[in-house]
Amino acid sequence: MGRLEDLTKGARLAGVAPIGVVTVIDAEWVGSDAVNLTYEDNSGNVRREIIYRAKEQELSLEGDGRPWSFDADPELFTLVAEAKRISLAHLFDPYLATYTSDVDPLPHQIEAVYTEMLPRRPLRFLLADDPGADNPNLGRFLAARKVARTVYFGSAPSQQAANKGLDDRSIKLGCIQPGEERPAIFGDALRKLSDQASYLYRDGARYWYALQANVNRIARDRAEGHFNDADVDDEIRRRLDEALKAGRGQFAGVHPCPRSPADVPDTDEARLVVLDPTSPHDSKTEQSEALKMAQQTLLERAGGARQHRNMLVFLAADVTRLGELRQAVRNHLAWQSIRDDSESLNLDPPNARQAESKAADADETVASRIPETYIWVLNPSLPPDNPRGEIQWEKARVTASGPLAERVAHKLVHDESLIPVYGGTRLRWELDRVPLWRDNPGQAGDEKVAISVNQLWSDITQYLYLPRLVRRSVLEDAIRDGVQSTVWATDGIAYAEGHDGERYVGLRAGEMLAAIAPSGLLVHPDAANSQIEAEQAARARAMEGDAGGGVTAPVGPETEGNVDPEPTDPAGPTMPTRYYGRVTVKADRWTRTAADIAEAIVNQLAQAEDAKVSVTIEVEATADDGFDDDVRRTITENAATLKFNDSDFES
């Protein structure tokens, strides 16, 4: 409540005028109970009024300030004012939207929208830009908008049209403009619209708009709320299991989505472990969920520590593409459920056909997304110079085609991280590089010249710095190749059945091996040569001792008739000087057999001192119907070129 004494020049009062606050210009007292007040109201009008003391209860003194003060955020006020101005702009310029956007519409498009579409009420329309919002190509070419317009104008029924709507080729033809060389972008936009638009129908390759909403909205609602993450991941596991059954490649076993290390057996064969979708790999982090699960599986097994660590390789999903795969699986489950519930949903024939088509498309999408998502191969390794160091993970992308496991095998074989074929020279180099040789079985010391086959295979399956062979037979083939090599002394190895404490038993080098015993020994060529030379020298000394015995006669009484006994040949038994061999081989395997004969027979004979080896090839063929002129001419010319001694056909 104010007092008359407060009515001074410049004061601001409420209650004087009916509305608002007034500003006092002058106040003159009239006696002690009244003031002749001169004031200015909110409109700027100057008025005069006598205020009595009885009106004090209606007066209130206001603080200093401006009549129209504004203390709100000026930027926010500007934004609201601009929004209001834009909302009213069409009243002054109907074509304002075309001037303020990045679109440069053609005249016939402006006419179609403003003279044909907008005057119609109610207006049903489609936001054609939304499907292209997450795709730069669609946005750059305005592909979704052009497709929507083309389908819209092509959806009008006519007497000449035998079927509803437009086919996909006509839609692309209606969208593309001179100078554009990418018609496929409009196909992508059409598929995007077909997946998302609520009023776009599809029947086979034909598309059209209708006033009744299609089942796309039902599918979106089911995809977003009908299936939880566990349902989606279970479907991914099922589809992974199907995809991996198409082929194992070079792997002895493939293990999809193990829940724990106990699900992966600890065997001495190469195996691929496909990690669960809950353990994807993120290339931007040092320790992804995939690496954590792979490390745990590599070190552990059911009941203890894993022994055959070098036999495991891992495949993981990309964390970014996994989100796309999960969304594709949600769509697949949604369309599959709509197709199965078509009767309960009371779908009309077009919607039922669309649900069937969409379910098939979604199934294909999931099948294609799985190999696009599982692209990271995690390969454990260790450097040879630090075998007890921290495990290193080589991470590589898989880009090849074919079944999933075969893609991984092809990548690893190409990088020599998985070896299906191994040579004897490479085996010798690996034995010397680490080295893997063990002590001589016959003596204790620092001389390391042998290793058992079992021990070598155990090392290869355990240690991550050694080559990863597919299976044990690969090592055995390499041993055969190294033993039978003609350069075994420098680049190969020797093989022995065992060691009796003094010498290697069954020592073989430079010859073929029929079988390899698990307890057999690989012998360093230096140790093998030493034993071979020592045994050859012992045999030579024994032969020299036999040659010095002279002629011997039987001991005892003389034989009847005084017949002289036959002398003993001082040179010992006569050694054979000629070898001849003949074998008949099948025509479909003769090249391989010839190579085996050359290695096992011809090369061995050639190693004998002063040996002269000749090989004669005899070819004989018969045909009940005879050989025609073309065959005879070809054979005659080829035989002459190959310098055959004799070559002729007989009747």
Secondary structure, DSSP 8 states (H G I E B T S, - for coil): ---GGG--TT-EEESSSSSSEEEEEEEEE-TTSEEEEEEE-TTS-EEEEEEEGGGGGG-EEE-S--TT---S-HHHHHHHHHHHHHHHHTTT-TTHHHHHSS----HHHHHIIIIIITTSSS-----TTGGGTT-HHHHHHTHHHHHHHHHHHH-S--SS-SSSSEEHHHHHHHH--TT---THHHHHHHHHHHHH-SSEEEETTEEEE-SS--THHHHHHHHHHTS-HHHHHHHHHHHHHHHHTT--TT-SEEEES-SSGGGS---SS-EEEE--TTS-B-TTSSS-HHHHHHHHHHHEETTEE-S-GGGEEEEEEBHHHHHHHHHHHHHHHHHHHHHHTTTTTT--HHHHHHHHHHHHHHHHHHHHHHHHHEEEEEEEE--TT-TTS--EEEEEE----SSHHHHHHHHHHHTTSSBS---HHHHHHHHHHTT--EE-TTS-SS-EEEEEHHHHHHHHHH-TTS--BSSHHHHHHHHHHHHH-TTHHHH--EEESEE-SSSEET-B-SS--S---TT-EEE-HHHHHHHHHHHHHHHHHHHHHHHTT------SS--GGG-------TT-S-------------TTSHHHHHHHHIIIIIHHHHTSTT-------------TT---HHHHHHHHHHHHHTT-S------
